[in-house]
Amino acid sequence: MIPLSYYLVLSGILFTCGVLGFLIKRNIITIFMSIELMLNGVNLSFVAFAAQWHVLGGQVFVFFVMVVAAAEAAVGLAIIIAVYRTRETLNVDRIDLLKL
Amino acid sequence: MVHLILFSVFGLICIAGAVNLLVQSHPINSALSLIAVMASLAVEYMLLGAEFVAVIQVIIYAGAIMVLFVFVIMLLNAGQEERSKGSRVALLFGIPATVVGSAIGAWVLIEHSGTGNVAIGALPGPPNQIAELLFHDFLLPFEITSILILIAIMGAVVLAARPESVQHTKKEG
């Protein structure tokens, strides 16, 4: 038996690392990976609360979050490829114009 | 006791992987540490009893999504990231703010969250019960996700295709 709050703290730390990576990283792919890290933190708290209240719906919601993450990864990486093709860089500081 | 030891060991691997993701400057190292985070998170799901979630975590996240990431990193030949003025400012203010914020958050969660204790394998989520929920209670959202995935596939194909080839298919069609 361990307190549920330990799981919530772990999920909070993962989410914070994701936010921090989003802010300090300059490579567009790494920024994208930080978003995945945030989604993972949220998933952990979904499962933890499902265990707390004995509702399986929380685990089903994790499934939906994963589906959205997969769709997001597919579209996002395609956008990254398109950006790289026109700008020849992955550094977000150099991608600052809407028009070429 | 076993529960606490397993939770701490894999929780520490998780946090170490997340911190390593931030510290590494080459994207491929970040991707590999993210895979470590996901694999140890699967163990945490197992500890909570969510076996189905643990398995799809490994198959979908660590398998499919991260392979996509590694594939794109290698395709674009992404190198070391460059530091800039803006990222130094974010480092200077971001790290203290996150440390203080997570310390306060952790204190509030541990002391005042009002949540109880969980046993090892607290809520078993066997695939047959998950399937009952997915194909009965959540049938409409489940079908909508299939449309979402279909749209994502088409969007990825259109976005990643070379502009000339899109023009070409437009003329033909």
Chai-1 contact restraints between the chains, C-beta under 6 A:
chainA,res_idxA,chainB,res_idxB,connection_type,confidence,min_distance_angstrom,max_distance_angstrom,comment,restraint_id
A,M1,B,N117,contact,1.0,0.0,6.0,A-B,restraint_1
A,M1,B,A119,contact,1.0,0.0,6.0,A-B,restraint_2
A,I2,B,H3,contact,1.0,0.0,6.0,A-B,restraint_3
A,I2,B,L4,contact,1.0,0.0,6.0,A-B,restraint_4
A,I2,B,F7,contact,1.0,0.0,6.0,A-B,restraint_5
A,P3,B,N117,contact,1.0,0.0,6.0,A-B,restraint_6
A,L4,B,T115,contact,1.0,0.0,6.0,A-B,restraint_7
A,L4,B,V118,contact,1.0,0.0,6.0,A-B,restraint_8
A,S5,B,L109,contact,1.0,0.0,6.0,A-B,restraint_9
A,S5,B,I110,contact,1.0,0.0,6.0,A-B,restraint_10
A,S5,B,S113,contact,1.0,0.0,6.0,A-B,restraint_11
A,S5,B,T115,contact,1.0,0.0,6.0,A-B,restraint_12
A,L8,B,L109,contact,1.0,0.0,6.0,A-B,restraint_13
A,V9,B,A106,contact,1.0,0.0,6.0,A-B,restraint_14
A,V9,B,L109,contact,1.0,0.0,6.0,A-B,restraint_15
A,L10,B,G11,contact,1.0,0.0,6.0,A-B,restraint_16
A,G12,B,G105,contact,1.0,0.0,6.0,A-B,restraint_17
A,I13,B,I15,contact,1.0,0.0,6.0,A-B,restraint_18
A,I13,B,S102,contact,1.0,0.0,6.0,A-B,restraint_19
A,L14,B,A18,contact,1.0,0.0,6.0,A-B,restraint_20
A,T16,B,T98,contact,1.0,0.0,6.0,A-B,restraint_21
A,T16,B,S102,contact,1.0,0.0,6.0,A-B,restraint_22
A,C17,B,A18,contact,1.0,0.0,6.0,A-B,restraint_23
A,L20,B,G94,contact,1.0,0.0,6.0,A-B,restraint_24
A,L20,B,T98,contact,1.0,0.0,6.0,A-B,restraint_25
A,G21,B,L22,contact,1.0,0.0,6.0,A-B,restraint_26
A,L23,B,A90,contact,1.0,0.0,6.0,A-B,restraint_27
A,L23,B,G94,contact,1.0,0.0,6.0,A-B,restraint_28
A,I24,B,S87,contact,1.0,0.0,6.0,A-B,restraint_29
A,I24,B,A90,contact,1.0,0.0,6.0,A-B,restraint_30
A,I24,B,L91,contact,1.0,0.0,6.0,A-B,restraint_31
A,I24,B,G94,contact,1.0,0.0,6.0,A-B,restraint_32
A,R26,B,E81,contact,1.0,0.0,6.0,A-B,restraint_33
A,R26,B,S87,contact,1.0,0.0,6.0,A-B,restraint_34
A,N27,B,P27,contact,1.0,0.0,6.0,A-B,restraint_35
A,N27,B,E81,contact,1.0,0.0,6.0,A-B,restraint_36
A,I29,B,P27,contact,1.0,0.0,6.0,A-B,restraint_37
A,I29,B,I73,contact,1.0,0.0,6.0,A-B,restraint_38
A,I29,B,A78,contact,1.0,0.0,6.0,A-B,restraint_39
A,T30,B,P27,contact,1.0,0.0,6.0,A-B,restraint_40
A,T30,B,S30,contact,1.0,0.0,6.0,A-B,restraint_41
A,M33,B,S30,contact,1.0,0.0,6.0,A-B,restraint_42
A,M33,B,L34,contact,1.0,0.0,6.0,A-B,restraint_43
A,N40,B,L41,contact,1.0,0.0,6.0,A-B,restraint_44
A,V47,B,Y45,contact,1.0,0.0,6.0,A-B,restraint_45
A,V47,B,L48,contact,1.0,0.0,6.0,A-B,restraint_46
A,V47,B,A50,contact,1.0,0.0,6.0,A-B,restraint_47
A,V47,B,V53,contact,1.0,0.0,6.0,A-B,restraint_48
A,A50,B,L123,contact,1.0,0.0,6.0,A-B,restraint_49
A,A51,B,L48,contact,1.0,0.0,6.0,A-B,restraint_50
A,A51,B,V118,contact,1.0,0.0,6.0,A-B,restraint_51
A,A51,B,A122,contact,1.0,0.0,6.0,A-B,restraint_52
A,A51,B,L123,contact,1.0,0.0,6.0,A-B,restraint_53
A,Q52,B,T115,contact,1.0,0.0,6.0,A-B,restraint_54
A,H54,B,L123,contact,1.0,0.0,6.0,A-B,restraint_55
A,L56,B,G125,contact,1.0,0.0,6.0,A-B,restraint_56
A,L56,B,Q129,contact,1.0,0.0,6.0,A-B,restraint_57
A,L56,B,L133,contact,1.0,0.0,6.0,A-B,restraint_58
A,Q59,B,A50,contact,1.0,0.0,6.0,A-B,restraint_59
A,Q59,B,V53,contact,1.0,0.0,6.0,A-B,restraint_60
A,Q59,B,G125,contact,1.0,0.0,6.0,A-B,restraint_61
A,V60,B,L133,contact,1.0,0.0,6.0,A-B,restraint_62
A,V60,B,F138,contact,1.0,0.0,6.0,A-B,restraint_63
A,V62,B,V53,contact,1.0,0.0,6.0,A-B,restraint_64
A,M66,B,I60,contact,1.0,0.0,6.0,A-B,restraint_65
A,V67,B,T145,contact,1.0,0.0,6.0,A-B,restraint_66
A,A70,B,I65,contact,1.0,0.0,6.0,A-B,restraint_67
A,A71,B,L148,contact,1.0,0.0,6.0,A-B,restraint_68
A,A71,B,I149,contact,1.0,0.0,6.0,A-B,restraint_69
A,A71,B,A152,contact,1.0,0.0,6.0,A-B,restraint_70
A,A73,B,I65,contact,1.0,0.0,6.0,A-B,restraint_71
A,A73,B,L68,contact,1.0,0.0,6.0,A-B,restraint_72
A,A74,B,A152,contact,1.0,0.0,6.0,A-B,restraint_73
A,A74,B,A156,contact,1.0,0.0,6.0,A-B,restraint_74
A,V75,B,A152,contact,1.0,0.0,6.0,A-B,restraint_75
A,V75,B,G155,contact,1.0,0.0,6.0,A-B,restraint_76
A,V75,B,A156,contact,1.0,0.0,6.0,A-B,restraint_77
A,L77,B,L68,contact,1.0,0.0,6.0,A-B,restraint_78
A,L77,B,V72,contact,1.0,0.0,6.0,A-B,restraint_79
A,A78,B,A156,contact,1.0,0.0,6.0,A-B,restraint_80
A,A78,B,L159,contact,1.0,0.0,6.0,A-B,restraint_81
A,A78,B,A160,contact,1.0,0.0,6.0,A-B,restraint_82
A,I79,B,L159,contact,1.0,0.0,6.0,A-B,restraint_83
A,I81,B,A160,contact,1.0,0.0,6.0,A-B,restraint_84
A,A82,B,L159,contact,1.0,0.0,6.0,A-B,restraint_85
A,Y84,B,L76,contact,1.0,0.0,6.0,A-B,restraint_86
A,L90,B,A78,contact,1.0,0.0,6.0,A-B,restraint_87
A,N91,B,E82,contact,1.0,0.0,6.0,A-B,restraint_88
A,D93,B,S84,contact,1.0,0.0,6.0,A-B,restraint_89
